[in-house]
Amino acid sequence: MKATRKQHGDGGQVFRITGARTGLAEDVRGRQRRYVISMAIRTVAVILAATLWNVERPFAVVALVAGAILPYIAVVVANAGRERPPSLPSTFVTAPMRPVIGAPRGEDEQPPREQG
């Protein structure tokens, strides 16, 4: 997951996660939108095939074939599922070791003096 940092005018920091998945509701909404668009194209293709049947038969046949194939494609695209989760990094960075705090010195112990 990759995070970027941006400075705001008031001094606060805003983090944007670029590797995160989209929300489930947004994903379903997007798939429904793609399905409705492809079904609208199919409807136009079928109406075009019906109106061009006696005028331009080759175009009508192409439109009819497109109208027959589009529902299958629309269902496959709509049921494709969510995008893949972002891959984990190949190596993990370990947390730095915190220094160990030594035991307190007794009052009778004097710190070593520098000789000079």
C-alpha positions in Angstrom: 0.0 0.0 0.0 1.4 3.3 -1.0 0.7 6.5 1.0 1.5 10.0 -0.1 1.7 13.0 2.2 0.4 16.5 1.3 0.7 19.6 3.3 -2.4 21.7 3.8 -2.3 25.5 4.2 -3.2 25.2 7.9 -0.2 23.0 8.6 -2.2 19.7 8.8 -1.1 16.7 6.8 -3.5 14.7 4.6 -2.6 11.1 3.7 -3.9 9.6 0.5 -3.8 5.8 0.1 -3.4 5.0 -3.5 -3.2 1.2 -3.3 -6.5 0.7 -1.5 -9.5 -1.0 -3.2 -12.6 0.9 -4.0 -15.5 0.6 -1.6 -18.0 -2.3 -2.1 -21.0 0.1 -2.8 -18.9 2.0 -5.3 -17.8 -1.2 -7.0 -21.4 -2.5 -7.3 -22.6 0.9 -8.6 -19.9 0.8 -11.3 -20.8 -2.7 -12.4 -24.5 -1.8 -12.6 -23.6 1.3 -14.6 -21.6 -0.8 -17.1 -24.4 -3.3 -17.4 -27.0 -0.7 -18.1 -24.8 1.0 -20.7 -24.2 -2.3 -22.5 -27.9 -3.1 -22.4 -28.8 0.3 -23.8 -26.3 -0.3 -26.7 -28.0 -3.7 -27.2 -31.4 -2.1 -27.4 -30.2 0.4 -30.0 -28.6 -2.4 -32.0 -31.9 -4.5 -32.0 -34.0 -1.4 -33.0 -31.4 -0.6 -35.7 -31.6 -4.2 -37.0 -35.4 -4.0 -37.2 -35.4 -0.6 -39.0 -32.7 -1.5 -41.5 -33.8 -5.0 -42.3 -35.5 -4.1 -45.6 -33.1 -1.2 -46.4 -29.6 -2.3 -45.7 -29.6 -6.0 -44.8 -25.9 -6.5 -44.2 -25.9 -3.7 -41.6 -29.1 -5.1 -40.1 -27.4 -8.5 -39.7 -24.4 -7.0 -38.0 -26.6 -5.1 -35.6 -28.7 -8.2 -34.9 -25.5 -10.3 -34.2 -24.3 -7.5 -31.9 -27.7 -7.4 -30.2 -27.5 -11.2 -29.6 -23.9 -11.2 -28.3 -24.0 -8.1 -26.1 -26.1 -9.7 -23.2 -23.5 -12.4 -22.7 -20.6 -9.9 -22.7 -22.5 -7.6 -20.4 -23.2 -10.3 -17.8 -19.5 -11.5 -17.9 -18.3 -7.9 -17.4 -20.8 -7.2 -14.6 -20.0 -10.4 -12.8 -16.2 -10.0 -13.2 -16.0 -9.0 -9.5 -13.8 -6.6 -7.7 -10.4 -5.6 -8.7 -7.5 -7.5 -7.3 -6.1 -6.3 -4.0 -2.8 -4.5 -4.1 0.1 -6.9 -3.8 2.2 -7.0 -0.7 5.7 -5.7 -0.8 8.4 -8.2 -1.6 10.3 -7.5 1.6 9.1 -6.1 4.9 10.9 -3.4 6.7 11.4 -4.2 10.4 10.9 -1.6 13.1 14.1 -0.1 14.4 15.4 -1.5 17.7 14.8 0.8 20.6 17.8 1.3 22.9 17.7 -0.5 26.2 17.7 1.8 29.2 20.3 0.7 31.7 19.6 0.1 35.4 19.8 3.3 37.5 23.1 4.0 39.2 23.2 4.0 42.9 23.9 7.3 44.8 27.2 5.9 46.1 28.5 5.1 42.7 30.4 7.9 41.0 30.6 8.1 37.2 34.0 7.4 35.9 36.3 10.5 35.7 38.2 11.3 32.6 41.9 11.1 33.0 43.8 13.8 31.4 
